[in-house]
Amino acid sequence: EPLSVKIQNPQRSFEVDVSAEFRCLVVGSRPLPQVSWWLDEQRLEPFFTDEKANVTAIVLLLVLTAESDKATLTCRARNPRLDGQLWEDSIILNVLHAPRATLRLGQGLRQERIHEGQDVYLECGVRANPWVNDVSWTLDGEPLEGNGTTHQGLLVHEQYLVLRNVTAKFSGTYCCHVRNTRGAALSNLLQLRVQYAPSCKKGMQEVFRYSTSREELSIPCEMDADPEDLTFRWVMKNNSEVRGDADLVSFSSNGTRSLARYKPAVATEFVSLLCWANNSVGPQKTPCTYFWAFPMSEKTTGAPKALSGCAVVNQAMTWFFVRCSLDEDRPADQEWYLLEVYHADSGTLLGNVTAKGRPVFHVDDIPPATECLALAFAVNDHGGRSEPTRVVVQAIPPPSK
């Protein structure tokens, strides 16, 4: 049997894509040993043998790849007369190479089930020797910041990108960039789709006018949503009275768009319509609000100019202040101001507040953590009411315990 099997004087490290020579010495076997080379479980060919006296030298020439790094190279000898007995020597290869990166969703996450409000993390799997000294991230080609800290919902920590409480703005194409002393690499591109509940499409017309009181008016309601298979709901309001959808001629929906038709029985000073939608992610938080008015010839008196610059200027959990601008040309001594406050989700009227002299409104006794829709009006001494100015009052959550 062999006295020894030894891989002779191996290098400590090897260059990728360069041919390396390995020599295995088998001492003292009669008859001559049968020798083979193995890389992990793969048998290697070809190699050549040099026999001198009782020493057999087996030489292997091998071009090493990045996949060879950390693999086990084994020289294995057996005496053909001693069945089942093996003698071997092994080394772990240290192959220096530029990094490779593979980007994937974190464990347990499925692309088709990611929706707003979730925490999502991406993992940049890296293979590199020496280890990487820089990892960076991009979204749609733009760099993402936030290394080691949370920044705008992002937490970058080495090979992981954590996206907290995701919204639609997190959708896009992600890529990780890695670098070591041997080079740099980009990962595969990962397309992230964040599904979200409906919201009013920006730029929609909000105020509609009749040419006559007998005209049937069509009101389109369009949503931004993913997925786009929506269910719509409409609510009619005549001034402060919520009347449901009974007064609608009809409404039809297709995808992200719904069209309501309404024909008034009499000329009314002011009416409005609320439109909601929901999808598999959830219901819309704040309704789309549409207003329409009859022509001046059908009104009993002229209406004042709509208020401008209305905004929430102070707020707590159960109260808030709304202030509007007071234009110099407004006849402040001939008009007063009205604020109607509605529950943003249900459309329920929560209260009316009036002001004289300046359009500043203090609203209290609001249910805690309630998002509101406020409509500000100017009203003149003849009873004419302006078109509304819309203010969304965001909910303030209760303090965490």
TABEL-V884792 format. One record per residue. N is the residue number from 0. SS is DSSP state (~ for helix, > for strand, _ for the rest). Layout:
BEGIN
n=<N	N>
ss=<SS	SS>
END
This chain:
BEGIN
n=<0	1	2	3	4	5	6	7	8	9	10	11	12	13	14	15	16	17	18	19	20	21	22	23	24	25	26	27	28	29	30	31	32	33	34	35	36	37	38	39	40	41	42	43	44	45	46	47	48	49	50	51	52	53	54	55	56	57	58	59	60	61	62	63	64	65	66	67	68	69	70	71	72	73	74	75	76	77	78	79	80	81	82	83	84	85	86	87	88	89	90	91	92	93	94	95	96	97	98	99	100	101	102	103	104	105	106	107	108	109	110	111	112	113	114	115	116	117	118	119	120	121	122	123	124	125	126	127	128	129	130	131	132	133	134	135	136	137	138	139	140	141	142	143	144	145	146	147	148	149	150	151	152	153	154	155	156	157	158	159	160	161	162	163	164	165	166	167	168	169	170	171	172	173	174	175	176	177	178	179	180	181	182	183	184	185	186	187	188	189	190	191	192	193	194	195	196	197	198	199	200	201	202	203	204	205	206	207	208	209	210	211	212	213	214	215	216	217	218	219	220	221	222	223	224	225	226	227	228	229	230	231	232	233	234	235	236	237	238	239	240	241	242	243	244	245	246	247	248	249	250	251	252	253	254	255	256	257	258	259	260	261	262	263	264	265	266	267	268	269	270	271	272	273	274	275	276	277	278	279	280	281	282	283	284	285	286	287	288	289	290	291	292	293	294	295	296	297	298	299	300	301	302	303	304	305	306	307	308	309	310	311	312	313	314	315	316	317	318	319	320	321	322	323	324	325	326	327	328	329	330	331	332	333	334	335	336	337	338	339	340	341	342	343	344	345	346	347	348	349	350	351	352	353	354	355	356	357	358	359	360	361	362	363	364	365	366	367	368	369	370	371	372	373	374	375	376	377	378	379	380	381	382	383	384	385	386	387	388	389	390	391	392	393	394	395	396	397	398	399	400>
ss=<_	_	_	>	>	>	>	_	_	_	_	_	_	>	>	_	_	_	>	>	>	>	>	>	>	>	>	_	_	_	_	_	_	>	>	>	>	>	>	_	_	>	>	>	_	_	>	>	>	>	>	>	_	_	>	>	>	>	>	>	>	>	>	_	_	~	~	~	_	_	_	>	>	>	>	>	>	>	_	_	_	_	_	_	_	_	>	>	>	>	>	>	_	_	>	>	>	>	>	>	>	>	>	>	>	_	_	_	_	_	~	~	~	_	>	_	_	_	_	>	>	>	>	>	>	>	>	>	>	_	_	_	_	>	>	>	>	>	>	_	_	>	>	_	_	_	>	_	_	>	>	_	_	>	>	>	>	_	_	>	>	>	>	_	_	_	_	~	~	~	_	>	>	>	>	>	>	>	>	>	_	_	>	>	>	>	_	_	_	>	>	>	_	_	>	>	>	>	>	>	_	_	_	_	_	_	>	>	>	_	_	_	_	_	_	>	>	>	>	>	>	>	>	>	>	>	_	_	_	_	>	>	>	>	>	>	>	>	_	_	>	>	>	>	_	_	_	>	>	>	>	>	>	>	_	_	>	>	>	>	>	>	>	_	_	_	_	_	_	_	>	>	>	>	>	>	>	>	_	_	_	_	>	_	_	_	_	>	>	>	>	>	>	_	_	~	~	~	_	_	_	_	_	_	_	_	_	>	>	>	>	>	>	>	>	_	_	_	_	>	>	>	>	>	>	_	_	_	_	_	_	~	~	~	>	>	>	>	>	>	>	>	>	_	_	_	_	_	>	>	>	>	>	>	>	>	_	_	_	>	>	>	>	_	_	_	_	_	_	_	_	>	>	>	>	>	>	>	>	>	_	_	_	_	>	_	_	_	>	>	>	>	>	_	_	_	_	_	_	_	_>
END
